[in-house]
Amino acid sequence: MRAAKISPLDRVEHGRRLHRDIGSFRCDPLGYVMYGFPWGRAGTVLADDEGPEDWQRDVLEQLGAGLDTSEALKLAVASGHGIGKSALVAWIILWAMSTVRDTRGVVTANTEGQLRTKTWPELAKWYALCLNRDWFTYTATALHSAIPGHERTWRVDAITWSENNTEAIAGLHNKGKRAFALFDEASAIPEPIWDTIEGALTDANTDLFWAAFGNPTRTTGRFRECFAGGRFAHRWQARQIDSRQVTMTNKTQIESWVKDHGEDSDFVRVRVRGVFPRSGSLTFIDSERLESAVRRPLVCDGDAPLVMGVDIARHGEDQSVIRFRRGLDARSVPPPVKFRLPDLMQVASRVMEQVSLHKPDAVFVDGTGIGWGVHDRLRQLGCPRLVGVDFAGRADRRDLGDAGARYANKRAEMWGLMKEWCRQGCLPDDPELLAELGAIEYGYDAADAIVLERKDDMRRRGLASPDDADALALTFARPVYRPDPVEERRYEERLQQLKRRVV
């Protein structure tokens, strides 16, 4: 039996009714979300969902009730992981764009990776599900009106921020209509970007709102200052969400974190409770662990392999560093060698000097960028047991680490193994090395894997590149086994016998 055809008049009436219904949700974001998506409808991805989580409903209601054309409504949400922040951002975008004609908005995040691989794809998912998706056109960097002539006046843009080019996110003025800004993973967005948005959302008689979402990874910065005790707390409506209060989160994994780290540890405070850390920043290796590794009685393991790590400098103020480790001992091994040489051939020669002097069982060289030039020269010079390591390469052990942590790349993995080693290993009382080990911060990528702070970001915080610490981390690049001379002789003898048989 054929389905009844919809007449042109019925289609027009349906369109008018849709515009009328959606227009009624101008100050009711939750109403739009419940109306605009197929919650509980068989055959859709929302067949088993009844609607937003309780915390999402609360934020949507708070947004609708607080809209005021005299000044911008400001909402801040700090939370643990996996609670559905990006979905809420997508709903807010679609509601804001659908209920006021010629709305303008910008969306940014802590990194381009977060914006391009998580925030914006989440919008694509919900855009495809929304009842009025035909009103808009979705692209890789924008959502804009499908009405000819309104592409530039009715749109929201995904913009990667730059401290040196804040003008890129400044064009929000939209007098008499609606303008909004959304920050995803707001903790790491620097102050100039906040100041730019502050100045843009000032039009009178305009629907204005600004919402900032993120994990509370830092005790300083504008995101922290939106909450109780911060200098801007009186201007923001702020809330903190515990991941355990959200139905979609993995309660078994969370319980493992709490058991491993403790309820009041910075790890649990940030990743689970949505509470800002006690320390000045979310450092990857805590000071207590480092101090214990320095105070610990020396563990000399003469049978363990001697491993050499070489970090190659990339800028004039940085230095190339050679570090050694033997098993649990990074204290009584050969001392570090540090130098600033612009010529890569000279760097390779200096490395070969140390290889010839100490005869390490493995030589791990930082092969990122210009480091491959040093690696290739060392291979030409016949450096034994040489291995090039790409810091940005894939982690080999993605499921190892404290509390089952996953690592986003090789550098994060090496630092993770070094962090675990510090529970039993022995570090030298070297102020420079300890400062670098304790300075680096970490966060999580779109796949919820650990990613370390970049060297350029550390420089912006006024810190030196952690060349010394990276050199030590390189000694954890691969498992190393010390050759057995007896077995090697047997192998050579057996090889010679086979050759004689062939002849």
SETORKE-503954 format. One line per 8 residues: number of its first residue (from 1); their letters; for each residue x, z, y of C-alpha. Coordinates in steps of 0.02 Angstrom, whole numbers, plus 32768, in hexadecimal, padded with zeros to 4 digits. Layout:
N
NUM	A	X Z Y | ...
REM end
This chain:
503
1	MRAAKISP	8000 8000 8000 | 8047 7FCC 80A7 | 8062 804B 8131 | 7FEE 8034 81C5 | 803C 7FD6 8255 | 8052 8030 82FB | 8006 7FCD 8388 | 8065 7FB2 842B
9	LDRVEHGR	7FE9 8021 8486 | 8002 80AD 8407 | 80BD 809A 8419 | 80B1 80AA 84D6 | 8041 8142 84C6 | 80B9 8191 844B | 814A 8175 84C4 | 80E9 81C3 8553
17	RLHRDIGS	80BC 8258 84E9 | 8171 826E 84B4 | 81AD 826A 8569 | 8124 82E3 859B | 814A 835D 850D | 8207 835A 8527 | 81F4 8369 85E3 | 8195 840B 85C9
25	FRCDPLGY	8234 8459 8581 | 8295 844F 8624 | 82AA 850D 8626 | 8296 8525 856A | 8332 84F0 8508 | 82F7 8548 846A | 8250 84EE 8474 | 82AA 8447 847E
33	VMYGFPWG	831B 8470 83EA | 8287 84A0 837E | 8223 8406 83B5 | 82AE 8385 83B5 | 82FB 839C 8307 | 82AC 838B 8259 | 82BA 8442 8225 | 827B 845C 8173
41	RAGTVLAD	824A 83A6 815E | 8261 8365 80AD | 82DE 82D9 8099 | 8347 830D 8130 | 83E8 8372 813B | 8380 83FD 818B | 8306 8409 80FA | 8343 84B9 80CF
49	DEGPEDWQ	8356 84F6 8183 | 82CE 854A 81E9 | 832A 8542 828F | 83BC 858E 82EF | 8412 8631 82C2 | 83D4 86CC 831C | 8469 86D0 8392 | 8451 8618 83BD
57	RDVLEQLG	8399 8637 83E4 | 83CA 86C7 8456 | 8446 865C 84B7 | 83CA 85CD 84C9 | 8343 8644 8509 | 83C1 8694 857F | 83EF 85E8 85C2 | 833B 85B6 85E1
65	AGLDTSEA	830C 865A 8634 | 83A4 865C 86A6 | 839A 85AF 86F4 | 8398 85BF 87B1 | 83AD 8534 8831 | 8402 85AB 88AC | 84A1 85C6 8844 | 84ED 8596 879D
73	LKLAVASG	84BD 85F9 8704 | 855B 862E 86A6 | 855B 865B 85EE | 85F2 8692 8585 | 85F2 86AB 84C9 | 8687 86F3 846A | 8677 86F2 83AE | 86C8 86F2 8304
81	HGIGKSAL	86DD 8653 82A0 | 865B 85E6 824E | 85C0 861D 82AD | 8584 8572 82EA | 85C8 8569 839B | 85E0 84AC 8399 | 852D 8490 835C | 84EC 84F8 83ED
89	VAWIILWA	8556 8494 8467 | 8508 83F4 8422 | 8457 8437 8434 | 8475 846D 84E7 | 84B9 83C0 8513 | 8422 8366 84C7 | 83A5 83DE 8517 | 83F7 83D2 85C3
97	MSTVRDTR	8400 8314 85BE | 8350 82FD 8579 | 82ED 836D 85EE | 832E 833B 869B | 8345 8287 86D1 | 83F4 8254 870E | 8447 82F4 86CF | 8505 82FA 86DB
105	GVVTANTE	8576 8364 866D | 8628 837B 862D | 8665 83C6 858A | 8717 83FB 8569 | 8775 8464 84EB | 881B 84BD 84D5 | 886E 8423 8489 | 8849 836A 8479
113	GQLRTKTW	8846 8381 83BC | 87BA 8403 83C7 | 8757 8394 843D | 876D 82F1 83DC | 8763 8331 8329 | 86E6 83C0 8333 | 8682 83D3 83D4 | 8656 831C 83F0
121	PELAKWYA	8637 82EE 8338 | 85C0 8382 832F | 8560 8335 83C0 | 8559 8290 835E | 850A 82EB 82CB | 847E 8338 8332 | 8467 829E 839E | 8441 823C 82FF
129	LCLNRDWF	83BD 82BD 82CF | 8365 82D5 8376 | 82B8 828E 8392 | 82E4 8237 8436 | 838D 81EE 8408 | 8354 8142 8443 | 835C 8183 84F5 | 841A 818D 84EF
137	TYTATALH	84B6 8131 84B7 | 853E 8194 845E | 85F6 815F 846F | 869C 81AE 8440 | 86AB 81FF 84ED | 85FC 8205 8537 | 8541 8211 851E | 84E4 81AE 85A1
145	SAIPGHER	8437 8168 85C8 | 8401 80CA 856F | 839F 8095 860A | 83FA 8007 8663 | 8440 8040 8709 | 8446 80F9 86D7 | 84E2 80F4 866B | 854C 8146 86F4
153	TWRVDAIT	84CA 81BB 873F | 847F 8204 86A1 | 850E 8236 862F | 857D 82BD 85E5 | 8636 829D 85C8 | 86B2 82E7 854D | 874C 8300 85B9 | 87F8 833C 8587
161	WSENNTEA	8836 83B0 860D | 88DE 83AA 8663 | 8923 842F 86D7 | 8976 83A5 873B | 88DA 8338 8747 | 8844 83A9 8763 | 87EB 831E 87C1 | 87BA 82D3 871A
169	IAGLHNKG	8738 835D 8702 | 870A 8379 87B8 | 8681 82F6 87CD | 85EC 8363 87A3 | 858F 8366 8849 | 84DB 832F 8826 | 8471 8372 88B4 | 83B9 838C 8893
177	KRAFALFD	83C6 8368 87D8 | 842A 83C1 874F | 84E4 83DA 8731 | 8539 8440 86A9 | 85E1 8467 865A | 8605 84A0 85A8 | 86AA 84E9 856A | 86CC 84EF 84AF
185	EASAIPEP	875A 8562 8475 | 876A 859F 8527 | 87F3 8623 8511 | 8881 85A5 8523 | 8839 8540 85B4 | 88A8 8567 864C | 886E 85AF 86F1 | 8879 850E 875B
193	IWDTIEGA	87F3 84BE 86EE | 877F 8553 8705 | 879D 854C 87C1 | 8773 8493 87C3 | 86CC 84AD 876B | 86A7 8542 87DC | 86B7 84D1 8873 | 8653 8443 8827
201	LTDANTDL	85B7 84A8 87F9 | 8583 84D1 88AC | 84F7 8458 88D9 | 845B 84AA 8923 | 83AD 848E 88D8 | 83FC 8453 8836 | 83EE 848C 8781 | 849D 84CF 8761
209	FWAAFGNP	84E3 8526 86C9 | 858D 8545 867A | 85A8 8587 85CA | 864F 85B8 857D | 8662 85D4 84C1 | 86FB 860A 8460 | 8759 8680 83F0 | 879F 8712 8455
217	TRTTGRFR	8856 86ED 8432 | 88A3 872E 84D5 | 8894 87CC 853C | 88BF 876C 85DB | 8877 86D1 862C | 87D0 869D 8674 | 876F 86A3 85D1 | 879F 875A 85B8
225	ECFAGGRF	8770 877E 866D | 86BC 8747 864C | 86A2 87E1 85E0 | 8695 889C 85FF | 872A 88DB 8660 | 8756 882E 86A4 | 8758 8804 875C | 86CF 8780 8748
233	AHRWQARQ	8661 87E1 86CD | 85DB 8800 8752 | 85C1 8743 8764 | 85B1 871A 86AC | 852E 8744 8628 | 85A2 8767 8595 | 8587 8793 84DF | 85F5 87A9 8446
241	IDSRQVTM	85BE 8771 8398 | 85FB 87BD 82F4 | 860A 8738 826B | 85BE 87B1 81EE | 851A 87AC 824D | 8506 86F1 8231 | 84B9 86B1 8190 | 8524 8613 8180
249	TNKTQIES	85CE 866B 817A | 8632 868B 80DA | 861A 8746 80C1 | 8690 874D 802C | 871F 8702 8090 | 86FB 8776 8122 | 86FD 880E 80B2 | 87A8 87D8 806F
257	WVKDHGED	87EA 87CD 8121 | 87AA 887A 814A | 87FA 88C3 80AC | 88A0 886C 80CB | 88B0 888C 8185 | 8840 891F 81AF | 879F 8928 8214 | 87F7 8949 82B9
265	SDFVRVRV	8889 88D1 82A2 | 889D 8846 8322 | 8880 87C7 8298 | 87D4 880D 826F | 87A9 8834 8323 | 87C3 877D 8354 | 8791 871E 82B6 | 86FE 8789 8282
273	RGVFPRSG	86BF 8803 8305 | 86CD 8794 839E | 872E 881D 83F7 | 87C9 8800 8460 | 886F 8834 8410 | 88C6 88D6 843F | 8970 8884 845A | 8998 8816 84EE
281	SLTFIDSE	897C 8778 8489 | 8951 8745 83D8 | 8A05 873E 839D | 8A2A 86F2 82F3 | 8AAA 8774 82BB | 8A83 8824 82F6 | 8B0A 8895 833E | 8AF4 891A 82B8
289	RLESAVRR	8B1F 889F 822F | 8BB9 8864 828C | 8BF5 8915 82B0 | 8BE2 8943 81F9 | 8C4B 88AC 81C6 | 8CD4 88E4 823E | 8CD2 899C 8206 | 8CC8 8975 814C
297	PLVCDGDA	8D67 899C 80EA | 8DC9 8900 80C5 | 8D9B 88AA 8023 | 8E32 8845 7FEA | 8E09 87C4 7F65 | 8EAA 876A 7F3C | 8E56 86FE 7EB9 | 8DD4 86B7 7F32
305	PLVMGVDI	8DF6 860B 7F7D | 8E3D 85FE 802C | 8DC6 8596 8095 | 8DEF 8547 813D | 8D6D 8518 81C1 | 8D96 84A6 8254 | 8D23 8496 82EB | 8D4C 8403 835D
313	ARHGEDQS	8D39 8416 841B | 8CCC 8397 8477 | 8CDD 83CB 852E | 8D71 83F7 859C | 8D44 84AF 85A6 | 8D2A 84BE 84EA | 8DB4 84DC 846B | 8DD6 84A3 83BB
321	VIRFRRGL	8DE3 8536 8342 | 8E27 854C 8292 | 8DE7 85E3 8230 | 8E0D 8622 8180 | 8DAA 8688 8101 | 8DD2 86C3 8051 | 8D36 86FF 7FF7 | 8CF7 879B 8050
329	DARSVPPP	8D92 87A3 80BD | 8D99 8751 8168 | 8E0A 87DA 81AC | 8EB4 87D6 8154 | 8EB7 871A 813D | 8F26 86A9 81AA | 8EFC 86C1 8262 | 8E90 8644 82C0
337	VKFRLPDL	8EDF 85B4 831D | 8E90 857C 83C2 | 8EC5 84EC 842F | 8E87 8470 84B1 | 8EC8 83C1 848D | 8E6E 8326 84CC | 8EC8 82B2 8452 | 8E71 82B1 83A8
345	MQVASRVM	8F12 827B 8352 | 8F69 8316 8395 | 8ED7 8381 8359 | 8EE9 8337 82AA | 8FA5 835A 82AC | 8F86 8410 82DB | 8F0A 8421 824D | 8F85 83D5 81D1
353	EQVSLHKP	9008 8454 8207 | 8F94 84E1 81D3 | 8F65 848B 8131 | 901C 8476 8102 | 9044 852A 8134 | 8FB5 8584 80DB | 8F7E 8507 8054 | 8EC3 852E 8058
361	DAVFVDGT	8E54 8507 7FC4 | 8DD8 84AB 8034 | 8DDD 8466 80E6 | 8D33 8453 8139 | 8D3C 83EF 81DA | 8CB1 83E1 825A | 8C87 8328 824F | 8BFF 8327 82D4
369	GIGWGVHD	8C1C 82A5 835C | 8CD5 828F 8382 | 8D01 8303 82F1 | 8CF7 8270 8279 | 8D8E 8226 82D1 | 8DF3 82C1 82A4 | 8DAE 82BF 81F3 | 8DDF 8209 81D8
377	RLRQLGCP	8E8E 8226 821B | 8EA5 82BC 81A8 | 8E71 8250 8115 | 8EF5 81CF 8148 | 8F75 825B 814E | 8F48 828D 809C | 8EF6 8334 80C3 | 8EC7 8380 801A
385	RLVGVDFA	8E18 83C2 7FF2 | 8DD4 8380 8097 | 8D18 8383 80B7 | 8CC1 8345 8156 | 8C27 83A7 8189 | 8B9C 8362 81F7 | 8B4B 83F4 8253 | 8AAA 8391 826C
393	GRADRRDL	8AA3 8359 81B6 | 8A26 8395 8136 | 8A39 8445 80F2 | 8A69 8448 803A | 8A13 84ED 8015 | 8970 84E4 8075 | 8920 8578 801C | 89AC 85F7 8026
401	GDAGARYA	89C8 867C 80A9 | 898B 8725 80E1 | 88D4 873A 80B0 | 88D3 868A 8067 | 88F5 8639 810F | 8901 857B 8114 | 8983 8522 817C | 8962 848A 81E9
409	NKRAEMWG	8A12 8442 81DD | 8AC1 845F 8198 | 8AFB 84C8 822C | 8A69 8541 821A | 8A8A 854C 815F | 8B43 8576 8176 | 8B19 85FB 81F7 | 8A93 863F 8183
417	LMKEWCRQ	8B0F 8650 80F3 | 8B8D 86A1 8169 | 8B07 871B 81A4 | 8AE4 874E 80EF | 8B9F 875B 80CD | 8BAD 87DA 815B | 8B4E 8857 80EF | 8BE9 8869 8080
425	GCLPDDPE	8C74 8808 80D5 | 8CFF 8847 8148 | 8D0F 8803 81F9 | 8DA6 881C 826A | 8D93 8887 8305 | 8D9E 87EC 8373 | 8D36 87FF 8413 | 8D2A 8744 8432
433	LLAELGAI	8CEF 871C 8383 | 8C73 87AC 8380 | 8C2B 877C 8429 | 8C0D 86CA 83EE | 8BC1 8702 8348 | 8B48 8775 83A2 | 8B18 8701 8431 | 8AC2 8670 83DD
441	EYGYDAAD	8A04 866E 83D8 | 8991 861A 835D | 88E2 85D6 834E | 887B 8569 82D9 | 885B 84AF 82D0 | 87B7 8455 82AF | 87CD 8475 81F3 | 87E6 8530 8212
449	AIVLERKD	889E 8526 81E0 | 8924 8587 823D | 8980 8526 82C4 | 8A0E 856E 832C | 8A22 8566 83E7 | 8A82 84CD 841F | 8B2B 84DF 8473 | 8AE8 848B 8510
457	DMRRRGLA	8A5C 850B 851A | 8ADC 8598 850C | 8B3E 854D 859D | 8A9F 854E 8606 | 8A93 8608 85E2 | 8B44 861D 8623 | 8B95 8631 8578 | 8C2A 85D5 8530
465	SPDDADAL	8C1B 8560 849C | 8C2A 85C7 83FA | 8CBE 8562 83B9 | 8D12 85F6 8363 | 8C72 862D 830C | 8C4B 857A 82D6 | 8CF9 856D 8289 | 8CD7 8607 821F
473	ALTFARPV	8C2A 85C6 81F2 | 8C7C 8526 81B1 | 8CD0 858B 8128 | 8C21 859D 80DC | 8BFE 84E2 80D9 | 8C0F 84CE 801C | 8C37 853C 7F85 | 8CF2 853C 7F66
481	YRPDPVEE	8D48 8565 7EC1 | 8E01 8589 7EB4 | 8E5B 8514 7E3C | 8E9F 8561 7D9C | 8F55 8526 7D89 | 8F4F 8537 7CCB | 8EB0 84D0 7CBF | 8EF7 844F 7D37
489	RRYEERLQ	8F93 843B 7CCA | 8F29 8427 7C30 | 8EC0 83A4 7C88 | 8F5C 8344 7CBE | 8FA4 834B 7C0E | 8F02 830D 7BC3 | 8EFA 8281 7C45 | 8FAC 8249 7C19
497	QLKRRVV	8F80 8246 7B60 | 8EEB 81D6 7B81 | 8F57 8161 7BE9 | 8FD8 8151 7B5E | 8F4F 8126 7AE2 | 8F0E 809E 7B52 | 8FBC 8051 7B63
REM end
